[in-house]
Amino acid sequence: MNGLFELIAACGILLIAAGSVLLCIYAFRQSILWGVLCLLVPFALPIFAILHLREAKIPILIWTTGVLIVGILAAIAIATTH
């Protein structure tokens, strides 16, 4: 069970990374300033995503799926240790 748990967690982390990279690409397409902000400022990427929901819906869905997977696995891990 541990190996499967780690594999699913790794897939979730990869989805988060892929969604973040795609969002940065969309930000650079919008403007160089948005792209640089998304790379350097911690909360610029979520702000960009909220402001550009229609254009960036696929990367947002990829990122959200990864966050849900990792969050659910973290909750399961916490629940099973107590």
Z-matrix of the N, CA and C atoms (Angstrom, degrees):
N
C 1 1.456
C 2 1.522 1 111.22
N 3 1.328 2 117.50 1 -34.95
C 4 1.457 3 121.42 2 -179.38
C 5 1.519 4 112.26 3 -60.95
N 6 1.336 5 117.03 4 -42.71
C 7 1.462 6 120.60 5 -179.32
C 8 1.513 7 112.01 6 -63.99
N 9 1.331 8 116.71 7 -40.90
C 10 1.459 9 120.87 8 178.72
C 11 1.521 10 110.52 9 -66.54
N 12 1.320 11 115.57 10 -40.96
C 13 1.467 12 121.53 11 177.76
C 14 1.524 13 110.70 12 -58.39
N 15 1.329 14 116.41 13 -45.79
C 16 1.463 15 120.87 14 -179.86
C 17 1.523 16 111.63 15 -68.45
N 18 1.316 17 117.55 16 -36.22
C 19 1.465 18 121.06 17 178.27
C 20 1.524 19 111.05 18 -64.71
N 21 1.327 20 116.08 19 -44.80
C 22 1.466 21 119.87 20 178.85
C 23 1.527 22 110.18 21 -64.89
N 24 1.334 23 117.26 22 -40.49
C 25 1.466 24 120.69 23 177.72
C 26 1.525 25 110.83 24 -62.31
N 27 1.327 26 116.57 25 -41.78
C 28 1.466 27 120.16 26 178.58
C 29 1.523 28 110.72 27 -63.52
N 30 1.332 29 117.17 28 -39.34
C 31 1.469 30 120.11 29 177.29
C 32 1.526 31 110.91 30 -63.50
N 33 1.328 32 116.84 31 -40.01
C 34 1.460 33 120.52 32 177.24
C 35 1.512 34 112.02 33 -63.06
N 36 1.328 35 116.12 34 -42.36
C 37 1.467 36 120.38 35 178.90
C 38 1.523 37 110.52 36 -65.65
N 39 1.323 38 116.90 37 -38.98
C 40 1.467 39 119.79 38 176.79
C 41 1.528 40 111.71 39 -64.34
N 42 1.326 41 117.03 40 -38.31
C 43 1.466 42 119.80 41 176.64
C 44 1.526 43 111.24 42 -64.18
N 45 1.323 44 116.81 43 -40.55
C 46 1.467 45 120.41 44 177.45
C 47 1.531 46 110.09 45 -62.01
N 48 1.330 47 116.08 46 -45.50
C 49 1.468 48 119.96 47 -179.97
C 50 1.522 49 111.06 48 -64.02
N 51 1.331 50 117.19 49 -44.35
C 52 1.468 51 120.38 50 -179.62
C 53 1.521 52 110.96 51 -63.36
N 54 1.321 53 117.04 52 -43.99
C 55 1.464 54 120.26 53 178.16
C 56 1.517 55 112.05 54 -62.18
N 57 1.326 56 116.33 55 -39.24
C 58 1.470 57 120.23 56 178.92
C 59 1.523 58 111.82 57 -66.21
N 60 1.332 59 116.38 58 -42.42
C 61 1.469 60 120.10 59 178.61
C 62 1.529 61 110.07 60 -64.06
N 63 1.322 62 116.63 61 -43.93
C 64 1.467 63 119.30 62 178.89
C 65 1.522 64 111.68 63 -63.60
N 66 1.331 65 116.53 64 -39.04
C 67 1.465 66 118.94 65 176.79
C 68 1.522 67 111.40 66 -64.12
N 69 1.327 68 117.55 67 -38.68
C 70 1.471 69 120.15 68 176.41
C 71 1.523 70 110.76 69 -63.52
N 72 1.315 71 116.98 70 -39.78
C 73 1.469 72 120.42 71 177.14
C 74 1.520 73 110.14 72 -61.37
N 75 1.336 74 116.73 73 -45.42
C 76 1.458 75 120.31 74 178.29
C 77 1.527 76 110.42 75 -62.64
N 78 1.339 77 117.10 76 -37.88
C 79 1.464 78 120.64 77 179.55
C 80 1.525 79 110.74 78 -64.31
N 81 1.345 80 117.38 79 -42.89
C 82 1.465 81 119.87 80 177.63
C 83 1.525 82 111.29 81 -65.94
N 84 1.325 83 117.77 82 -32.78
C 85 1.467 84 120.08 83 176.10
C 86 1.521 85 111.30 84 -65.88
N 87 1.332 86 115.79 85 -34.26
C 88 1.462 87 120.16 86 178.70
C 89 1.526 88 110.40 87 -68.54
N 90 1.336 89 116.48 88 -51.97
C 91 1.460 90 121.67 89 175.56
C 92 1.524 91 108.07 90 -168.66
N 93 1.313 92 115.25 91 156.75
C 94 1.460 93 120.09 92 178.91
C 95 1.534 94 110.17 93 -65.04
N 96 1.320 95 117.14 94 -35.40
C 97 1.463 96 120.52 95 179.18
C 98 1.528 97 111.18 96 -61.22
N 99 1.348 98 117.31 97 -46.25
C 100 1.464 99 120.29 98 177.54
C 101 1.524 100 110.95 99 -60.65
N 102 1.305 101 117.00 100 -42.12
C 103 1.457 102 120.52 101 -179.58
C 104 1.513 103 112.44 102 -62.08
N 105 1.324 104 116.04 103 -45.57
C 106 1.469 105 120.17 104 179.59
C 107 1.531 106 110.13 105 -66.18
N 108 1.326 107 116.90 106 -41.22
C 109 1.460 108 120.20 107 178.20
C 110 1.533 109 110.91 108 -61.06
N 111 1.327 110 116.52 109 -42.57
C 112 1.465 111 120.18 110 -179.73
C 113 1.525 112 112.07 111 -65.08
N 114 1.303 113 116.64 112 -28.91
C 115 1.461 114 119.66 113 178.14
C 116 1.524 115 112.58 114 -80.41
N 117 1.330 116 117.58 115 -33.71
C 118 1.459 117 120.64 116 -170.25
C 119 1.526 118 115.29 117 -106.26
N 120 1.305 119 118.12 118 -28.30
C 121 1.467 120 121.45 119 -175.79
C 122 1.530 121 108.76 120 -102.75
N 123 1.325 122 117.81 121 125.50
C 124 1.467 123 120.68 122 -172.23
C 125 1.537 124 115.68 123 -55.89
N 126 1.318 125 118.11 124 -43.06
C 127 1.463 126 119.07 125 -175.56
C 128 1.523 127 113.84 126 -100.69
N 129 1.306 128 118.11 127 12.08
C 130 1.463 129 120.39 128 178.97
C 131 1.518 130 111.58 129 -71.80
N 132 1.327 131 117.23 130 -35.20
C 133 1.475 132 120.23 131 -178.23
C 134 1.531 133 111.75 132 -64.42
N 135 1.344 134 120.03 133 -48.31
C 136 1.464 135 118.32 134 176.25
C 137 1.530 136 113.35 135 -64.34
N 138 1.328 137 116.31 136 -34.88
C 139 1.468 138 119.23 137 177.84
C 140 1.521 139 109.70 138 -64.91
N 141 1.335 140 116.93 139 -44.15
C 142 1.456 141 120.12 140 177.29
C 143 1.527 142 110.13 141 -60.09
N 144 1.319 143 116.47 142 -43.22
C 145 1.472 144 120.23 143 -178.69
C 146 1.526 145 111.32 144 -61.87
N 147 1.329 146 117.15 145 -41.49
C 148 1.463 147 120.53 146 -179.93
C 149 1.521 148 110.66 147 -67.61
N 150 1.317 149 116.66 148 -41.11
C 151 1.461 150 120.09 149 -178.26
C 152 1.529 151 113.16 150 -72.18
N 153 1.333 152 117.24 151 -22.54
C 154 1.464 153 120.82 152 -176.26
C 155 1.526 154 110.93 153 -125.27
N 156 1.327 155 115.96 154 49.96
C 157 1.462 156 120.66 155 -176.46
C 158 1.530 157 112.98 156 -59.24
N 159 1.298 158 116.83 157 -43.51
C 160 1.477 159 119.76 158 -175.99
C 161 1.523 160 112.55 159 -65.93
N 162 1.316 161 117.04 160 -43.81
C 163 1.462 162 119.90 161 -177.22
C 164 1.527 163 111.82 162 -74.26
N 165 1.323 164 117.15 163 -31.47
C 166 1.465 165 120.79 164 -171.55
C 167 1.531 166 112.63 165 -112.81
N 168 1.330 167 117.46 166 29.99
C 169 1.464 168 118.51 167 -174.63
C 170 1.527 169 113.34 168 -67.96
N 171 1.319 170 119.07 169 -34.59
C 172 1.469 171 120.23 170 -179.63
C 173 1.530 172 111.23 171 -68.65
N 174 1.346 173 120.14 172 -49.51
C 175 1.468 174 118.29 173 175.71
C 176 1.531 175 113.18 174 -60.43
N 177 1.317 176 116.71 175 -34.56
C 178 1.461 177 119.99 176 178.50
C 179 1.526 178 110.08 177 -65.45
N 180 1.331 179 117.25 178 -41.91
C 181 1.462 180 120.49 179 178.02
C 182 1.525 181 111.59 180 -65.09
N 183 1.318 182 117.02 181 -40.14
C 184 1.472 183 120.79 182 177.60
C 185 1.524 184 109.83 183 -62.48
N 186 1.319 185 117.20 184 -47.80
C 187 1.461 186 122.15 185 -179.46
C 188 1.525 187 110.96 186 -63.01
N 189 1.330 188 116.73 187 -44.83
C 190 1.461 189 121.54 188 -179.42
C 191 1.526 190 111.38 189 -63.34
N 192 1.316 191 117.26 190 -40.28
C 193 1.465 192 120.80 191 177.46
C 194 1.528 193 110.41 192 -60.66
N 195 1.307 194 117.10 193 -44.64
C 196 1.459 195 120.82 194 177.78
C 197 1.515 196 112.39 195 -62.21
N 198 1.320 197 116.91 196 -42.69
C 199 1.468 198 121.03 197 179.37
C 200 1.531 199 110.04 198 -63.92
N 201 1.326 200 117.36 199 -41.67
C 202 1.462 201 120.17 200 178.47
C 203 1.525 202 111.48 201 -63.45
N 204 1.321 203 116.86 202 -43.77
C 205 1.465 204 120.57 203 179.41
C 206 1.524 205 110.60 204 -60.34
N 207 1.314 206 117.11 205 -50.14
C 208 1.464 207 120.77 206 -178.87
C 209 1.534 208 110.41 207 -65.40
N 210 1.310 209 117.17 208 -40.22
C 211 1.467 210 120.29 209 179.02
C 212 1.513 211 112.81 210 -63.84
N 213 1.317 212 116.77 211 -43.71
C 214 1.461 213 120.20 212 178.44
C 215 1.524 214 110.80 213 -64.72
N 216 1.314 215 116.87 214 -42.33
C 217 1.467 216 120.27 215 178.68
C 218 1.535 217 111.04 216 -64.79
N 219 1.313 218 117.45 217 -38.29
C 220 1.467 219 120.69 218 177.10
C 221 1.518 220 110.26 219 -64.13
N 222 1.325 221 117.08 220 -41.83
C 223 1.469 222 120.25 221 178.70
C 224 1.524 223 110.61 222 -64.39
N 225 1.313 224 117.46 223 -40.76
C 226 1.466 225 120.88 224 177.80
C 227 1.525 226 110.39 225 -63.84
N 228 1.323 227 116.48 226 -43.22
C 229 1.469 228 120.35 227 179.78
C 230 1.525 229 111.48 228 -62.34
N 231 1.316 230 117.00 229 -41.18
C 232 1.467 231 120.68 230 178.90
C 233 1.525 232 110.41 231 -67.77
N 234 1.327 233 116.90 232 -41.27
C 235 1.465 234 120.38 233 -178.31
C 236 1.529 235 111.92 234 -67.36
N 237 1.322 236 117.24 235 -33.26
C 238 1.466 237 118.81 236 -177.03
C 239 1.525 238 112.81 237 -83.77
N 240 1.318 239 118.87 238 -14.45
C 241 1.466 240 119.98 239 179.49
C 242 1.522 241 112.64 240 -86.41
N 243 1.322 242 118.12 241 -14.65
C 244 1.473 243 120.04 242 -178.72
C 245 1.489 244 111.21 243 -102.22
